[in-house]
Amino acid sequence: MSVFESWSFSINRQTEELTRLWLAVNLTLDEGFPSHVATLEMNSIMKWKLKAFIQNTVAYLPDETSYSMYYWIQRHFGGLRRVNPTRKLQDGINTWKRILQQNQKPIGKVFFEVGTGRMPLVPMAFWLMGAGSTITVDVNPYMKEQLVRESLQYMAKHREPIAKLFGSLLDTARFDSLLALAQRPSCSLAEVLEHCKVKYIAPGDAAKTGLSENQIDYHTSYTVFEHIPREILQAILTEGNRLMRPGGLFVHRIDYSDHFSHSDKSISAINFLQFNEKLWDQYAGNRYMYQNRLRHDDYLQLFESVGQRLLATEPDRNSKLAELVQSGALALDDRFKSKPADILSITGSWIITEKG
C-alpha cells in the first residue's frame, strides 16, 4: 500500500468513525427520536462530551480537510440539514432595532460585522432594510455558495412570511430585486454579495483590517464574541474605534451560556463554570467550539477598557441558575467563585456602546 493509499484509508476510517459517533449524538438529541436507536457509546458517555470529542478530532486535521469534514457532518447530521434563513435574518432585524432605539437612522449607513459564518444573512437583512453597505469579516472561510442559494430559494418560496418578519422595515423594491436575482440559474455568490453591497473578507482579521479610518457607522456581531479570546476582543474593539465615524455605535449580542447545553439538555447553561482552564481547553479549545467563558461584568469591563461609553445592556437573567449557584450544587472553578450568583446566572446580553 502506497503512502497516499495509507493516508486515504486512515482518513476514510476516521470519517466513518466520526460519522457514526456524530449520528449517535444527533439521533439521541433529536426530540422525539427513540432512544434505543442511538449507538451503545451514548450509554457510557455524556452527550456533550461525545460532541466535544468529535469536534476536537475534526479540528486536529489539516485545515482544508478539517473544514470539509466538519461541513459534511453539519450538512448530513447537524444544523445545516435543512436551511432556513429566518433566524439569522431576525438577528439582523434585532440589531437594526437596537440602533433605532438609540434614536439613530441606519438607512444608507455602513455596517461592519465580526463573524460572517456560513451565510451572509445578517448583512443581507441590513441591506433589505436600507443599509448602504456591509463589511463582514471572518477568521474562517466558512461561507458556502450552495447554502446561500438555498437560503434565497427559501425566501422566494416563503415570500410573505419573510416580508412579515421585516414588517415596515423592509425595503420592498430591494426585496423584489433580490428574489429576482435568485431566480437566475447562473446566479453566483459573488453576484449576490455585490447586489447586497456586502464586502466579504475571509480569512480575515477584525483586529487588523487594513481599512482606512472613519469608514463605518456601526460595529456589530451576533453571538460571536463568546468564541474569541479576551485579548483579541480588546484588539478588535480598539480597531473598531479607529474605523468608527463620529456618532457611530457598537452593537453586540453575546451569548454567555455553555453552548454544549444548547443540544444536551442534561446540563445547565452554566455547566462549564465548574472546569479549570486546562480541562475546559481539552473539551472546547478547538476552532469549532472555543468559548472564553467571560461573564457579564467581564464584558462591561472589556468595553470600558478600550475607552468606550456604555449606552445600554439587556442582560438575560435566569433565577433558576442563580439558585443553582447559591445552593452549591454546581462546584465552581476558582476563576468564578468570587462572582455573585446574579452575575454568573446571566446567560447573554445586548451591549451597546459608543467611542468615548
SERO-542650 format. One record per residue (C-alpha): residue in three letters; z, y, x. Coordinates in Angstrom, 2 decimals. Layout:
% residues N
(rec ALA (Z Y X));
...
***
This chain:
% residues 356
(rec MET (0.00 0.00 0.00));
(rec SER (-1.00 3.41 1.42));
(rec VAL (1.44 6.30 1.79));
(rec PHE (-0.27 8.09 -1.10));
(rec GLU (-0.14 4.99 -3.32));
(rec SER (3.52 4.51 -2.44));
(rec TRP (4.30 8.14 -3.31));
(rec SER (2.36 7.92 -6.59));
(rec PHE (4.17 4.70 -7.51));
(rec SER (7.52 6.38 -6.82));
(rec ILE (6.64 9.42 -8.93));
(rec ASN (5.42 7.22 -11.78));
(rec ARG (8.60 5.16 -11.71));
(rec GLN (10.64 8.37 -11.70));
(rec THR (8.65 9.76 -14.60));
(rec GLU (9.16 6.56 -16.57));
(rec GLU (12.90 6.57 -15.92));
(rec LEU (13.30 10.29 -16.73));
(rec THR (11.25 9.90 -19.90));
(rec ARG (13.42 7.00 -21.07));
(rec LEU (16.61 8.96 -20.41));
(rec TRP (15.29 12.17 -21.96));
(rec LEU (14.18 10.27 -25.04));
(rec ALA (17.66 8.78 -25.32));
(rec VAL (19.16 12.27 -25.24));
(rec ASN (16.85 13.73 -27.85));
(rec LEU (16.99 10.78 -30.21));
(rec THR (20.75 10.92 -30.14));
(rec LEU (20.89 14.70 -30.52));
(rec ASP (18.31 14.75 -33.31));
(rec GLU (20.21 15.41 -36.52));
(rec GLY (19.97 12.53 -38.92));
(rec PHE (18.41 10.09 -36.45));
(rec PRO (20.02 6.61 -36.50));
(rec SER (22.40 6.42 -33.56));
(rec HIS (21.66 2.76 -32.84));
(rec VAL (18.12 3.65 -31.75));
(rec ALA (19.36 5.51 -28.66));
(rec THR (19.49 3.52 -25.46));
(rec LEU (22.68 1.93 -24.13));
(rec GLU (23.10 4.58 -21.44));
(rec MET (24.27 7.01 -24.12));
(rec ASN (27.33 4.87 -24.79));
(rec SER (28.70 5.34 -21.28));
(rec ILE (27.92 8.99 -20.50));
(rec MET (28.34 12.28 -22.33));
(rec LYS (25.04 13.61 -23.67));
(rec TRP (25.21 16.92 -21.83));
(rec LYS (25.90 15.20 -18.53));
(rec LEU (22.86 13.00 -19.01));
(rec LYS (20.75 16.06 -19.72));
(rec ALA (22.15 17.67 -16.56));
(rec PHE (21.21 14.60 -14.56));
(rec ILE (17.63 14.73 -15.82));
(rec GLN (17.26 18.44 -15.12));
(rec ASN (18.70 18.11 -11.63));
(rec THR (16.39 15.20 -10.85));
(rec VAL (13.28 17.05 -12.01));
(rec ALA (14.35 20.23 -10.21));
(rec TYR (14.63 18.28 -6.94));
(rec LEU (10.89 17.52 -6.95));
(rec PRO (8.31 19.78 -5.22));
(rec ASP (7.65 22.94 -7.23));
(rec GLU (4.28 22.06 -8.75));
(rec THR (5.33 18.52 -9.65));
(rec SER (8.66 19.73 -11.00));
(rec TYR (7.15 22.41 -13.25));
(rec SER (4.54 19.99 -14.60));
(rec MET (7.03 17.22 -15.27));
(rec TYR (9.58 19.47 -16.96));
(rec TYR (6.88 20.98 -19.17));
(rec TRP (5.64 17.50 -20.07));
(rec ILE (9.15 16.41 -21.02));
(rec GLN (9.70 19.52 -23.17));
(rec ARG (6.35 19.05 -24.89));
(rec HIS (6.96 15.42 -25.77));
(rec PHE (10.71 15.22 -26.32));
(rec GLY (12.14 18.76 -26.24));
(rec GLY (11.91 22.11 -27.91));
(rec LEU (8.16 22.52 -27.38));
(rec ARG (7.16 19.56 -29.52));
(rec ARG (6.41 21.91 -32.40));
(rec VAL (5.51 25.51 -31.57));
(rec ASN (7.00 28.10 -33.92));
(rec PRO (6.95 31.69 -32.63));
(rec THR (9.21 33.06 -35.37));
(rec ARG (12.48 33.07 -33.43));
(rec LYS (11.07 34.79 -30.34));
(rec LEU (9.26 37.37 -32.47));
(rec GLN (12.60 38.00 -34.19));
(rec ASP (14.17 38.53 -30.77));
(rec GLY (11.69 41.32 -30.13));
(rec ILE (12.33 42.82 -33.56));
(rec ASN (16.09 42.75 -32.98));
(rec THR (15.64 44.53 -29.64));
(rec TRP (13.45 47.17 -31.29));
(rec LYS (16.05 47.76 -34.00));
(rec ARG (18.78 48.36 -31.38));
(rec ILE (16.58 51.07 -29.88));
(rec LEU (16.16 52.66 -33.31));
(rec GLN (19.94 52.57 -33.77));
(rec GLN (20.20 54.78 -30.69));
(rec ASN (18.04 57.36 -32.50));
(rec GLN (15.06 56.73 -30.27));
(rec LYS (11.41 56.28 -31.20));
(rec PRO (9.91 53.38 -29.21));
(rec ILE (6.36 53.73 -30.56));
(rec GLY (3.95 54.39 -27.70));
(rec LYS (6.62 53.74 -25.05));
(rec VAL (6.60 51.44 -22.02));
(rec PHE (8.82 48.35 -22.03));
(rec PHE (9.97 46.26 -19.09));
(rec GLU (11.05 42.68 -19.84));
(rec VAL (13.06 40.47 -17.50));
(rec GLY (12.21 36.79 -18.07));
(rec THR (8.96 36.06 -19.90));
(rec GLY (9.37 32.34 -20.45));
(rec ARG (6.65 30.06 -21.81));
(rec MET (5.04 32.60 -24.16));
(rec PRO (4.86 36.43 -24.18));
(rec LEU (6.15 36.62 -27.74));
(rec VAL (8.72 39.39 -27.27));
(rec PRO (6.11 41.72 -25.65));
(rec MET (3.72 40.71 -28.43));
(rec ALA (6.33 41.71 -31.01));
(rec PHE (6.82 45.06 -29.26));
(rec TRP (3.07 45.70 -29.38));
(rec LEU (2.87 44.72 -33.07));
(rec MET (5.48 47.40 -33.79));
(rec GLY (3.65 50.09 -31.84));
(rec ALA (4.73 49.83 -28.20));
(rec GLY (2.42 51.42 -25.65));
(rec SER (2.65 48.53 -23.20));
(rec THR (5.00 45.96 -21.68));
(rec ILE (5.52 44.85 -18.11));
(rec THR (7.06 41.38 -18.17));
(rec VAL (8.36 39.68 -15.03));
(rec ASP (9.45 36.09 -14.46));
(rec VAL (10.55 34.39 -11.27));
(rec ASN (8.94 31.17 -12.55));
(rec PRO (5.27 30.95 -13.67));
(rec TYR (6.13 29.19 -16.91));
(rec MET (3.57 30.74 -19.28));
(rec LYS (1.11 28.31 -20.83));
(rec GLU (-2.17 29.31 -22.47));
(rec GLN (-2.05 26.36 -24.88));
(rec LEU (1.37 27.42 -26.19));
(rec VAL (0.16 30.99 -26.68));
(rec ARG (-2.87 29.71 -28.56));
(rec GLU (-0.69 27.52 -30.80));
(rec SER (1.63 30.47 -31.48));
(rec LEU (-1.28 32.61 -32.61));
(rec GLN (-2.59 29.78 -34.78));
(rec TYR (0.86 29.52 -36.38));
(rec MET (0.90 33.27 -37.04));
(rec ALA (-2.55 33.12 -38.64));
(rec LYS (-1.56 30.17 -40.82));
(rec HIS (1.72 31.84 -41.84));
(rec ARG (0.43 35.37 -42.07));
(rec GLU (2.58 36.53 -44.98));
(rec PRO (5.93 35.17 -43.68));
(rec ILE (5.25 36.70 -40.26));
(rec ALA (4.38 40.06 -41.83));
(rec LYS (7.55 39.85 -43.92));
(rec LEU (9.55 39.15 -40.75));
(rec PHE (8.48 42.54 -39.36));
(rec GLY (8.63 44.38 -42.68));
(rec SER (7.89 48.09 -42.45));
(rec LEU (7.99 47.94 -38.63));
(rec LEU (4.66 46.07 -38.48));
(rec ASP (1.51 47.88 -37.44));
(rec THR (-0.83 46.06 -39.81));
(rec ALA (-4.01 47.19 -38.04));
(rec ARG (-2.74 45.70 -34.79));
(rec PHE (-1.66 42.53 -36.57));
(rec ASP (-5.12 42.12 -38.12));
(rec SER (-6.84 42.67 -34.78));
(rec LEU (-4.61 40.13 -33.03));
(rec LEU (-5.26 37.45 -35.64));
(rec ALA (-8.99 38.19 -35.49));
(rec LEU (-8.89 37.70 -31.72));
(rec ALA (-7.04 34.43 -32.18));
(rec GLN (-9.85 33.07 -34.36));
(rec ARG (-12.30 33.21 -31.47));
(rec PRO (-12.66 29.71 -29.95));
(rec SER (-13.20 31.16 -26.49));
(rec CYS (-10.20 33.49 -26.60));
(rec SER (-8.31 33.28 -23.29));
(rec LEU (-4.74 34.05 -22.31));
(rec ALA (-5.97 36.98 -20.21));
(rec GLU (-7.70 38.46 -23.27));
(rec VAL (-4.55 38.12 -25.39));
(rec LEU (-2.41 39.80 -22.74));
(rec GLU (-4.91 42.63 -22.32));
(rec HIS (-5.21 43.06 -26.08));
(rec CYS (-1.44 43.37 -26.47));
(rec LYS (-1.14 45.63 -23.42));
(rec VAL (1.01 43.13 -21.53));
(rec LYS (1.15 43.03 -17.74));
(rec TYR (2.45 39.61 -16.71));
(rec ILE (3.95 39.23 -13.23));
(rec ALA (4.91 35.68 -12.22));
(rec PRO (6.20 34.58 -9.89));
(rec GLY (7.77 38.00 -9.66));
(rec ASP (10.99 39.71 -8.63));
(rec ALA (12.54 42.09 -11.16));
(rec ALA (14.76 43.40 -8.33));
(rec LYS (11.78 44.32 -6.14));
(rec THR (8.90 45.14 -8.46));
(rec GLY (6.84 47.37 -6.20));
(rec LEU (6.22 49.63 -9.22));
(rec SER (6.40 53.41 -9.00));
(rec GLU (9.46 55.39 -10.07));
(rec ASN (9.97 56.74 -13.59));
(rec GLN (7.50 54.29 -15.11));
(rec ILE (9.39 52.64 -18.00));
(rec ASP (11.27 53.73 -21.11));
(rec TYR (13.11 50.51 -21.98));
(rec HIS (14.51 47.76 -19.76));
(rec THR (15.06 44.61 -21.84));
(rec SER (15.90 40.92 -21.78));
(rec TYR (16.88 38.34 -24.36));
(rec THR (19.25 35.51 -23.30));
(rec VAL (18.07 35.69 -19.70));
(rec PHE (20.81 37.45 -17.73));
(rec GLU (23.19 34.48 -18.03));
(rec HIS (20.77 32.48 -15.88));
(rec ILE (20.81 34.92 -12.95));
(rec PRO (23.50 35.23 -10.22));
(rec ARG (25.61 38.39 -10.37));
(rec GLU (24.38 39.88 -7.10));
(rec ILE (20.76 39.51 -8.22));
(rec LEU (21.57 41.04 -11.61));
(rec GLN (23.04 44.01 -9.80));
(rec ALA (19.83 44.40 -7.82));
(rec ILE (17.71 44.07 -10.98));
(rec LEU (19.68 46.80 -12.75));
(rec THR (19.53 49.03 -9.67));
(rec GLU (15.75 48.60 -9.61));
(rec GLY (15.76 49.35 -13.34));
(rec ASN (17.49 52.65 -12.64));
(rec ARG (14.67 53.54 -10.24));
(rec LEU (11.97 52.62 -12.74));
(rec MET (13.61 54.30 -15.73));
(rec ARG (12.34 57.58 -17.10));
(rec PRO (14.89 60.20 -18.20));
(rec GLY (16.40 59.28 -21.57));
(rec GLY (15.42 55.61 -21.33));
(rec LEU (17.60 52.68 -22.37));
(rec PHE (18.69 49.30 -21.04));
(rec VAL (18.83 46.88 -23.99));
(rec HIS (20.00 43.38 -23.19));
(rec ARG (21.07 40.43 -25.31));
(rec ILE (23.19 37.99 -23.27));
(rec ASP (24.40 34.52 -24.27));
(rec TYR (27.77 33.72 -22.69));
(rec SER (28.03 30.22 -24.14));
(rec ASP (27.74 26.88 -22.37));
(rec HIS (24.07 26.12 -23.04));
(rec PHE (24.71 22.38 -22.99));
(rec SER (26.73 22.91 -26.19));
(rec HIS (23.56 24.06 -27.96));
(rec SER (22.33 20.47 -28.12));
(rec ASP (25.53 18.48 -27.59));
(rec LYS (27.87 19.32 -30.46));
(rec SER (30.65 17.19 -28.99));
(rec ILE (31.58 20.01 -26.59));
(rec SER (32.65 23.59 -27.25));
(rec ALA (30.73 26.74 -26.40));
(rec ILE (33.17 27.39 -23.53));
(rec ASN (33.35 23.84 -22.22));
(rec PHE (32.01 24.92 -18.83));
(rec LEU (35.01 27.18 -18.14));
(rec GLN (37.04 24.15 -17.05));
(rec PHE (34.96 23.39 -13.96));
(rec ASN (35.31 24.85 -10.48));
(rec GLU (32.26 26.39 -8.82));
(rec LYS (31.38 23.33 -6.76));
(rec LEU (31.49 20.90 -9.68));
(rec TRP (29.64 23.24 -12.04));
(rec ASP (26.96 23.73 -9.42));
(rec GLN (26.49 19.97 -9.30));
(rec TYR (25.91 19.93 -13.05));
(rec ALA (23.86 23.09 -13.53));
(rec GLY (22.94 24.56 -10.17));
(rec ASN (19.23 23.97 -10.71));
(rec ARG (16.30 26.17 -11.74));
(rec TYR (16.32 24.86 -15.31));
(rec MET (19.94 25.32 -16.35));
(rec TYR (21.70 27.63 -13.92));
(rec GLN (24.38 29.72 -15.67));
(rec ASN (26.53 32.31 -13.94));
(rec ARG (29.43 31.94 -16.44));
(rec LEU (30.14 35.69 -16.35));
(rec ARG (32.26 36.82 -19.29));
(rec HIS (32.00 39.97 -21.41));
(rec ASP (34.28 42.05 -19.18));
(rec ASP (32.34 40.93 -16.10));
(rec TYR (29.07 42.17 -17.59));
(rec LEU (30.55 45.52 -18.60));
(rec GLN (31.79 45.98 -15.02));
(rec LEU (28.37 44.95 -13.72));
(rec PHE (26.51 47.63 -15.69));
(rec GLU (29.08 50.24 -14.70));
(rec SER (28.83 49.23 -11.03));
(rec VAL (25.20 50.43 -10.89));
(rec GLY (26.03 53.79 -12.39));
(rec GLN (25.09 53.13 -16.00));
(rec ARG (26.89 54.52 -19.03));
(rec LEU (27.78 52.17 -21.87));
(rec LEU (26.36 53.18 -25.25));
(rec ALA (27.00 50.14 -27.44));
(rec THR (28.07 46.50 -27.45));
(rec GLU (28.06 43.87 -30.18));
(rec PRO (30.30 41.03 -28.95));
(rec ASP (30.24 37.73 -30.86));
(rec ARG (33.91 36.80 -31.23));
(rec ASN (34.97 33.26 -32.13));
(rec SER (38.53 32.85 -33.39));
(rec LYS (38.44 29.05 -33.10));
(rec LEU (37.56 29.29 -29.43));
(rec ALA (40.38 31.79 -28.94));
(rec GLU (42.76 29.25 -30.49));
(rec LEU (41.36 26.57 -28.20));
(rec VAL (42.16 28.69 -25.15));
(rec GLN (45.62 29.68 -26.42));
(rec SER (46.51 26.08 -27.20));
(rec GLY (45.93 25.00 -23.61));
(rec ALA (43.73 22.11 -24.80));
(rec LEU (40.96 23.34 -22.51));
(rec ALA (42.15 23.28 -18.90));
(rec LEU (40.62 26.46 -17.48));
(rec ASP (39.46 26.74 -13.90));
(rec ASP (41.36 29.23 -11.75));
(rec ARG (38.45 31.68 -11.97));
(rec PHE (39.12 32.15 -15.69));
(rec LYS (42.88 31.66 -16.07));
(rec SER (43.71 35.34 -15.73));
(rec LYS (41.35 36.40 -18.50));
(rec PRO (42.71 36.84 -22.05));
(rec ALA (41.66 34.49 -24.83));
(rec ASP (39.88 37.25 -26.74));
(rec ILE (37.54 37.75 -23.75));
(rec LEU (36.96 34.07 -22.99));
(rec SER (36.13 33.35 -26.63));
(rec ILE (33.26 35.88 -26.81));
(rec THR (30.05 33.83 -26.86));
(rec GLY (27.49 36.59 -26.46));
(rec SER (26.73 40.26 -26.92));
(rec TRP (24.20 43.04 -27.02));
(rec ILE (24.81 45.52 -24.22));
(rec ILE (23.05 48.87 -24.42));
(rec THR (23.34 51.39 -21.59));
(rec GLU (21.64 54.38 -20.07));
(rec LYS (21.30 55.56 -16.49));
(rec GLY (24.25 57.79 -15.62));
***
